[in-house]
Amino acid sequence: MIPRIDHIGIAVVSIAEARGFYETLGLHVEEIEEVPEEKVRVAMIPCGETRIELLEATSPDSPIAKFLAERGPGIHHVCLASSDIDGDDAALRAAGVQPLRPEPTRGMGGSRVQFIHPKFAGGVLVELAEGGDE
């Protein structure tokens, strides 16, 4: 089940530079974490009941580095909170939607995540996330 939008992921060249805009608006970085499996550094900025996630590549061969090289900084994905990621993953597969990974993997804060290819979601990369430090 999907109860809410968890966060909007934004690819940035530098978290240090990008965070200034959001801080000018009165928002504050809650935490910064490196996710080695994804070759990314992530900054979470609470905004009401959702969050803004700034994504900075930690390696030139990371998915975020590739995204930045092809498209430049900008919205990378929309993340939906999942109360049952295994069930949601199975339901999507049963409906003919092909997730990008064979099974959910580790995300920021100990969460479990799965990504859905944009061709199945109207051109938007969708992430499902369950658990973790919310």
C-alpha positions, 0 to 999 in steps of 0.5 A: 500500500502507498500511503503518501509521497516520501520524497522528491529526488533531485540530482545535484552536482554539489549538495554543499552548493544546492542546499543553500537555496532550500536554506534560504527558504527556511528549510534545513538539511536533516541528515546527509548520508552516503549510500555506497551501494548506489555511489551517491551522497544524499541530503534529506530536507524535510518539507511538510509531510514529505522531503526533498532529497538532494543526490550527489554522485560519489563516483563518475560511474554512478547512476546520478553521475550518468543522469547529470551528464545526460540531463544536468541537474534536476528532478531525478525521481519521485519516491512513494512510501510503501507499507509493504514493499515486497507486496507492492513489488509483487503486485507491480510484476503481476500487472506486467510492470517491470521493476529495475531490480530483481528485488528491493535493495538497501536505501538510505537510513536502512530503508528498502527500495525498488525503482520502476522504469519511467516507461511504466510510469508516464516518463517518471522514475518512481522509487518505492521505499519502506522503513528506515529512518523517517 
